[in-house]
Amino acid sequence: MPTFVHAADLHLDSPLRGLDRKEGAPALRIRAASRVALQRMVDAAIEREVSFVVLAGDLYDTQPAFETYLAFHAQMARLSRAGIPVAIVLGNHDHGGVAPRAERLPERVHVFPHERPGSLQIVPGAWVHGQSYPTRDVAGDLTANYPAAMPGALNIGLLHTALDGHSGDHARYAPSDTARLAAHGYTYWALGHVHSHLALHERGTHIVYPGNLQGRHARETGPKGAVFVDYDATGIRAVEHRDFDDVRWHCIEIDVATVPGDVSALHAVTSQVRQRTSACRAAGRLAAVRLVLRGRAPKELLALGEDEIRESLRAQFHADDDLFLERIELQWRPAAQDEHEVDHYLGKLRQQLSASPQLDDESSRADLHIERELRSAGGPELLEAYREALAIQAKAHGPQAALDSALSLVREALMNASGD
């Protein structure tokens, strides 16, 4: 059964802002990942002897280096030598103002013009219809003028678009919707622009985003690649997403309430990170991880200090050449304490405060180390709440009422502390 490949959003050599400032970042491998992903896709296409390849825009980022053109040209030349034709539309990043001219590309590689939609019989019995972007900002629906479907043939619409209801936070360039696409009567719409894989089916029409070929940053997590589409004279038989990324981005959240309440907690965290990325690394990929620690943190863990925690975690992964901690976020709160411990703590605190002749005097509270104790017990939010309650109640009802009100607030906060 014949097969074609649909890919989009290669973003070759996309700049990775801030990467050089991240300690231990494998910058060279991450920068090369988009080229490696493209080469892997071409390898797979040649090995499977596909009929043709369609690329739905954003081959590069705006104003790519000449070496980036050469890297793309080399992979297209490999497809051409294998007898595999390629059809391309340009998107908002590689629009007609910055993309290489069509005559500079190898034989069998066709770039649709940006002046108007066109049609190409890419192989016998299969037609591709498309239009490139003339500029970055295309506000109208390009498909309004796409040609009619060729009777008795496989018709593929090639389009870089923000599809209504499915484009997420991507800019609304050349917007369209599934109903309008299906109305053209094409068999398959090969879309680009959205960086997540999405396969829709509307009135007999396959409408597919392959996602980008390689994730570009920590918000583009999970497998990335292209789709291989099996077809015959009657239509589409199968759409298979295949992974080609060399660096896979992960966002791993760990509830610290599930790990030991002492320094061995860090070893438990690293163990979970390795386990959750094991399949990725076993496939030869680099796992780039944004680690988020949430939940109720025991005081033994908090006592280590945030800087020491980050340094310790990075040190434990130092020897892992297939795992990179892109960022460590500590979004935890102190663990809720039991009622006896809370009341014992507040009793001591009340004795200290009652011994002070000036409850509303900032320096007296500082001398008693109240701020340090409250911060340790409940974090900055609890300290701020205590200060506000003390100030308000002291003005309205006097120091003793202020103390009672503030300590009541502290008790409630400590008993209800959670990791939400």
C-alpha positions as CSV (number, residue, x, y, z in Angstrom):
1,M,0.0,0.0,0.0
2,P,1.4,3.4,-0.9
3,T,2.4,5.9,1.9
4,F,3.1,9.6,2.1
5,V,4.8,11.5,4.9
6,H,3.3,14.7,6.3
7,A,5.5,16.9,8.5
8,A,5.4,20.5,9.6
9,D,7.1,23.1,11.8
10,L,10.6,21.9,11.5
11,H,12.0,25.2,12.9
12,L,15.5,24.2,11.9
13,D,18.1,25.7,14.2
14,S,15.5,27.5,16.2
15,P,17.3,29.8,18.7
16,L,17.1,28.5,22.3
17,R,17.0,31.6,24.3
18,G,18.8,31.6,27.7
19,L,20.2,28.1,27.2
20,D,23.8,29.3,27.7
21,R,22.9,30.7,31.1
22,K,21.7,27.3,32.4
23,E,24.4,25.4,34.3
24,G,25.4,22.1,32.7
25,A,23.1,22.6,29.6
26,P,24.1,20.3,26.7
27,A,23.8,23.2,24.4
28,L,25.3,21.7,21.3
29,R,23.1,18.6,21.4
30,I,19.9,20.7,22.0
31,R,20.8,23.1,19.2
32,A,21.4,20.2,16.8
33,A,18.2,18.3,17.7
34,S,16.0,19.8,14.9
35,R,18.5,18.7,12.3
36,V,18.8,15.3,13.8
37,A,15.0,14.9,13.8
38,L,14.8,15.9,10.1
39,Q,17.5,13.5,9.2
40,R,15.7,10.7,11.1
41,M,12.4,11.5,9.3
42,V,14.2,11.4,5.9
43,D,15.9,8.1,6.8
44,A,12.5,6.6,7.6
45,A,10.9,7.9,4.5
46,I,13.6,6.4,2.3
47,E,13.7,3.1,4.1
48,R,9.9,2.8,3.7
49,E,10.0,3.9,0.1
50,V,7.2,6.4,0.5
51,S,5.5,7.9,-2.5
52,F,6.0,11.5,-1.5
53,V,6.5,14.0,1.3
54,V,4.4,17.1,2.1
55,L,5.8,19.9,4.5
56,A,3.2,22.3,5.9
57,G,5.3,25.4,6.7
58,D,7.8,26.9,9.2
59,L,10.8,25.0,7.9
60,Y,12.9,27.6,9.6
61,D,12.6,30.5,12.0
62,T,12.7,34.0,10.6
63,Q,16.0,35.0,8.9
64,P,17.8,31.7,9.3
65,A,21.6,31.4,8.8
66,F,22.9,30.2,5.4
67,E,24.1,27.0,7.1
68,T,20.5,26.2,8.0
69,Y,19.5,26.5,4.3
70,L,22.3,24.1,3.4
71,A,21.2,21.6,6.1
72,F,17.7,21.6,4.8
73,H,18.9,21.4,1.1
74,A,21.0,18.3,1.9
75,Q,18.0,16.4,3.3
76,M,15.8,17.4,0.4
77,A,18.6,16.2,-2.0
78,R,18.6,12.8,-0.3
79,L,14.8,12.5,-0.9
80,S,15.3,13.6,-4.5
81,R,18.0,11.1,-5.2
82,A,15.7,8.4,-3.8
83,G,13.0,9.4,-6.3
84,I,10.7,10.8,-3.6
85,P,9.0,14.2,-4.6
86,V,8.3,16.9,-1.9
87,A,5.6,19.5,-1.8
88,I,6.0,22.6,0.5
89,V,4.0,25.6,1.6
90,L,5.7,28.3,3.6
91,G,4.3,29.6,6.9
92,N,4.5,32.6,9.1
93,H,8.2,32.0,10.0
94,D,9.5,31.1,6.6
95,H,7.2,33.2,4.4
96,G,8.0,34.3,0.9
97,G,10.1,37.2,2.2
98,V,12.7,35.0,3.9
99,A,12.5,31.5,2.4
100,P,15.0,30.2,-0.3
101,R,13.8,30.6,-3.9
102,A,12.3,27.4,-5.4
103,E,14.9,27.2,-8.1
104,R,17.6,26.8,-5.5
105,L,16.1,23.6,-4.2
106,P,16.8,20.1,-5.6
107,E,14.9,18.4,-8.4
108,R,11.5,17.1,-7.3
109,V,11.1,19.6,-4.5
110,H,8.2,22.0,-5.2
111,V,7.4,25.1,-3.2
112,F,3.9,26.5,-3.8
113,P,3.9,30.2,-4.7
114,H,2.6,32.8,-2.3
115,E,0.7,34.9,-4.9
116,R,-2.2,32.5,-5.3
117,P,-3.1,28.8,-4.6
118,G,-1.8,26.2,-7.0
119,S,-2.2,22.5,-7.7
120,L,0.5,19.8,-8.3
121,Q,0.1,16.2,-9.4
122,I,2.8,14.9,-7.2
123,V,2.5,11.3,-8.3
124,P,0.0,9.7,-10.6
125,G,-3.4,9.7,-8.9
126,A,-2.4,12.1,-6.1
127,W,-2.9,15.9,-6.2
128,V,-1.6,18.4,-3.7
129,H,-3.2,21.9,-3.5
130,G,-1.5,24.7,-1.5
131,Q,-0.4,28.3,-1.1
132,S,2.6,29.8,0.8
133,Y,2.4,32.8,3.0
134,P,3.5,36.1,1.3
135,T,4.2,37.7,4.6
136,R,4.3,36.8,8.3
137,D,0.9,38.1,9.2
138,V,-1.8,36.5,7.1
139,A,-5.2,37.4,8.6
140,G,-7.6,35.9,6.0
141,D,-8.6,32.3,5.2
142,L,-6.3,31.2,2.4
143,T,-8.5,28.2,1.5
144,A,-11.2,30.4,0.1
145,N,-9.5,30.3,-3.3
146,Y,-8.0,26.7,-3.1
147,P,-8.8,24.8,-6.4
148,A,-11.6,22.3,-6.6
149,A,-10.8,18.6,-6.0
150,M,-9.6,16.6,-8.9
151,P,-12.2,13.8,-9.6
152,G,-11.2,10.3,-9.0
153,A,-7.9,11.2,-7.3
154,L,-6.4,11.5,-3.9
155,N,-6.7,15.3,-3.1
156,I,-4.5,16.8,-0.3
157,G,-4.8,20.3,0.9
158,L,-1.5,21.7,2.2
159,L,-2.0,24.6,4.6
160,H,-0.3,26.5,7.5
161,T,-3.3,27.6,9.6
162,A,-4.7,28.3,13.0
163,L,-7.7,26.0,13.0
164,D,-10.6,27.4,15.1
165,G,-11.0,25.6,18.4
166,H,-7.8,23.6,18.0
167,S,-5.0,26.2,17.8
168,G,-4.4,26.7,21.5
169,D,-2.2,29.6,22.2
170,H,-0.8,29.8,18.7
171,A,-1.3,33.0,16.8
172,R,-4.4,33.1,14.5
173,Y,-2.7,33.1,11.2
174,A,-4.7,32.2,8.1
175,P,-7.6,31.0,10.3
176,S,-10.0,28.3,9.1
177,D,-12.3,25.6,10.6
178,T,-13.1,22.0,10.0
179,A,-16.4,22.6,8.3
180,R,-14.8,24.9,5.6
181,L,-12.0,22.5,5.1
182,A,-14.3,19.5,4.7
183,A,-16.5,21.5,2.2
184,H,-13.6,21.5,-0.4
185,G,-14.1,17.7,-0.9
186,Y,-10.4,16.9,-0.4
187,T,-9.4,13.5,1.1
188,Y,-6.8,14.9,3.5
189,W,-5.8,18.2,4.9
190,A,-2.1,18.4,5.8
191,L,-1.9,21.2,8.3
192,G,1.0,23.0,10.0
193,H,1.4,25.7,12.7
194,V,0.1,23.9,15.8
195,H,2.9,22.1,17.5
196,S,0.9,19.2,18.9
197,H,-0.2,16.2,17.0
198,L,-4.0,16.2,16.3
199,A,-6.0,14.0,13.9
200,L,-9.6,15.1,13.2
201,H,-12.3,13.6,10.9
202,E,-15.0,15.7,9.4
203,R,-17.5,14.4,6.8
204,G,-15.1,11.9,5.3
205,T,-12.1,14.3,5.4
206,H,-9.0,13.7,7.4
207,I,-7.7,16.9,9.0
208,V,-4.3,16.4,10.6
209,Y,-1.6,18.4,12.4
210,P,1.5,16.3,12.8
211,G,2.9,18.6,15.5
212,N,6.4,19.9,15.2
213,L,9.3,17.5,14.4
214,Q,11.3,18.5,17.5
215,G,10.2,20.2,20.7
216,R,11.8,23.6,21.0
217,H,11.5,24.3,24.7
218,A,10.2,23.1,28.1
219,R,6.5,23.9,27.2
220,E,6.6,21.6,24.2
221,T,6.7,18.3,26.1
222,G,6.2,14.7,24.9
223,P,6.9,12.8,21.7
224,K,7.4,14.9,18.5
225,G,7.6,13.7,14.9
226,A,5.6,13.3,11.7
227,V,2.8,11.2,10.3
228,F,3.0,8.4,7.8
229,V,-0.3,8.1,5.9
230,D,-1.3,4.9,4.0
231,Y,-3.7,5.4,1.1
232,D,-5.2,3.7,-1.9
233,A,-7.5,4.7,-4.7
234,T,-10.5,4.7,-2.3
235,G,-9.0,7.1,0.3
236,I,-6.9,7.1,3.5
237,R,-6.4,3.8,5.1
238,A,-4.2,4.7,8.2
239,V,-2.6,7.7,9.8
240,E,0.4,6.8,12.0
241,H,2.4,9.3,14.1
242,R,6.1,8.4,14.4
243,D,8.6,10.0,16.8
244,F,11.8,11.5,15.4
245,D,12.8,13.9,18.2
246,D,16.3,13.7,19.6
247,V,15.7,15.8,22.7
248,R,12.4,15.2,24.5
249,W,11.1,17.8,27.0
250,H,9.4,16.6,30.2
251,C,7.6,18.5,32.9
252,I,7.7,16.2,35.9
253,E,5.7,17.1,39.0
254,I,6.4,15.2,42.3
255,D,4.3,15.5,45.5
256,V,6.9,15.8,48.2
257,A,4.4,14.2,50.6
258,T,5.1,10.9,48.8
259,V,8.8,10.9,49.6
260,P,10.7,10.5,52.9
261,G,10.7,13.4,55.3
262,D,14.5,13.7,55.6
263,V,17.5,14.3,53.3
264,S,16.9,10.9,51.6
265,A,13.9,12.7,50.0
266,L,16.2,14.1,47.4
267,H,17.4,10.6,46.4
268,A,13.7,9.5,46.1
269,V,13.1,12.5,43.8
270,T,16.0,11.7,41.5
271,S,14.9,8.0,41.5
272,Q,11.4,9.1,40.3
273,V,12.8,11.4,37.6
274,R,15.1,8.6,36.2
275,Q,12.2,6.1,36.3
276,R,9.8,8.5,34.4
277,T,12.3,9.3,31.7
278,S,13.7,5.7,31.4
279,A,11.9,4.9,28.1
280,C,12.9,8.1,26.5
281,R,16.6,7.7,27.4
282,A,16.6,4.0,26.5
283,A,15.6,5.0,23.0
284,G,18.8,7.2,22.8
285,R,17.2,10.5,23.4
286,L,18.2,13.3,25.7
287,A,15.6,13.8,28.4
288,A,15.3,17.6,29.2
289,V,13.4,17.9,32.4
290,R,11.6,20.7,34.2
291,L,11.2,19.4,37.7
292,V,8.3,20.8,39.9
293,L,8.2,19.8,43.6
294,R,4.7,20.4,45.1
295,G,2.8,19.5,48.2
296,R,3.4,19.5,51.9
297,A,7.2,19.7,52.6
298,P,8.4,18.3,55.9
299,K,10.4,20.7,58.0
300,E,13.5,18.4,57.6
301,L,13.4,19.1,53.9
302,L,12.7,22.8,54.3
303,A,15.7,23.1,56.7
304,L,18.1,22.3,53.9
305,G,17.3,25.6,52.1
306,E,16.2,26.0,48.5
307,D,19.7,26.7,47.2
308,E,21.1,23.6,48.7
309,I,18.2,21.5,47.5
310,R,18.7,22.7,43.9
311,E,22.5,22.2,44.0
312,S,22.1,18.7,45.5
313,L,19.6,17.6,42.9
314,R,21.8,18.9,40.0
315,A,24.8,17.2,41.5
316,Q,23.0,13.8,41.6
317,F,22.3,14.1,37.8
318,H,25.8,15.4,37.0
319,A,27.0,12.1,35.6
320,D,23.9,11.5,33.5
321,D,24.8,12.5,30.0
322,D,21.3,11.6,28.8
323,L,19.4,13.7,31.3
324,F,19.4,17.5,31.8
325,L,17.5,19.4,34.5
326,E,16.3,22.5,32.7
327,R,14.7,24.0,35.8
328,I,13.8,23.1,39.3
329,E,10.7,24.8,40.7
330,L,9.9,24.5,44.4
331,Q,6.2,25.1,44.7
332,W,5.7,23.5,48.1
333,R,4.3,24.6,51.4
334,P,5.3,23.5,54.9
335,A,3.6,20.3,56.0
336,A,0.5,20.6,58.2
337,Q,1.4,19.9,61.8
338,D,-0.6,17.9,64.3
339,E,-2.8,19.8,66.8
340,H,-0.6,19.0,69.9
341,E,2.5,20.4,68.2
342,V,0.7,23.5,67.0
343,D,-0.7,24.3,70.4
344,H,2.6,23.7,72.1
345,Y,4.3,26.0,69.6
346,L,1.7,28.7,70.0
347,G,1.8,28.5,73.8
348,K,5.5,29.3,73.8
349,L,4.9,32.1,71.3
350,R,2.2,33.6,73.5
351,Q,4.5,33.5,76.6
352,Q,7.2,35.3,74.6
353,L,4.8,37.9,73.2
354,S,3.1,38.5,76.6
355,A,6.4,39.2,78.2
356,S,7.0,42.1,75.8
357,P,5.9,45.5,77.2
358,Q,5.2,46.8,73.7
359,L,3.3,44.3,71.6
360,D,2.9,46.7,68.7
361,D,6.5,47.7,68.6
362,E,8.3,46.3,65.6
363,S,11.7,46.1,67.2
364,S,10.4,44.1,70.2
365,R,8.9,41.5,67.9
366,A,12.2,41.3,66.0
367,D,14.2,40.9,69.2
368,L,12.0,37.9,70.1
369,H,12.7,36.3,66.7
370,I,9.0,36.1,66.0
371,E,9.4,36.8,62.3
372,R,12.0,34.0,62.0
373,E,9.8,31.5,63.9
374,L,6.7,32.3,61.9
375,R,8.5,32.1,58.6
376,S,10.0,28.7,59.6
377,A,6.6,27.4,60.7
378,G,4.4,28.7,57.9
379,G,6.3,30.6,55.3
380,P,6.1,34.2,54.2
381,E,2.4,34.2,53.7
382,L,1.8,33.2,57.3
383,L,4.2,35.9,58.5
384,E,2.5,38.6,56.5
385,A,-1.0,37.5,57.7
386,Y,0.3,37.6,61.3
387,R,1.7,41.1,60.9
388,E,-1.6,42.4,59.4
389,A,-3.8,40.9,62.1
390,L,-1.6,42.2,64.8
391,A,-1.6,45.8,63.4
392,I,-5.3,45.9,62.8
393,Q,-6.4,44.5,66.1
394,A,-3.9,46.6,68.1
395,K,-5.5,49.7,66.7
396,A,-9.0,48.6,67.3
397,H,-8.9,46.7,70.6
398,G,-5.5,47.0,72.2
399,P,-2.4,44.8,72.3
400,Q,-4.0,41.8,74.1
401,A,-6.9,41.5,71.7
402,A,-4.4,41.8,68.9
403,L,-2.3,39.0,70.3
404,D,-5.4,36.7,70.7
405,S,-6.6,37.4,67.1
406,A,-3.2,37.0,65.5
407,L,-2.4,33.7,67.3
408,S,-5.9,32.4,66.3
409,L,-5.1,33.2,62.7
410,V,-1.7,31.5,63.0
411,R,-3.2,28.4,64.5
412,E,-5.8,28.1,61.7
413,A,-3.2,28.6,59.0
414,L,-0.9,25.9,60.5
415,M,-3.7,23.4,60.9
416,N,-5.0,23.9,57.4
417,A,-1.7,24.1,55.6
418,S,-1.8,22.2,52.4
419,G,0.2,21.7,49.3
420,D,-2.4,23.1,46.9
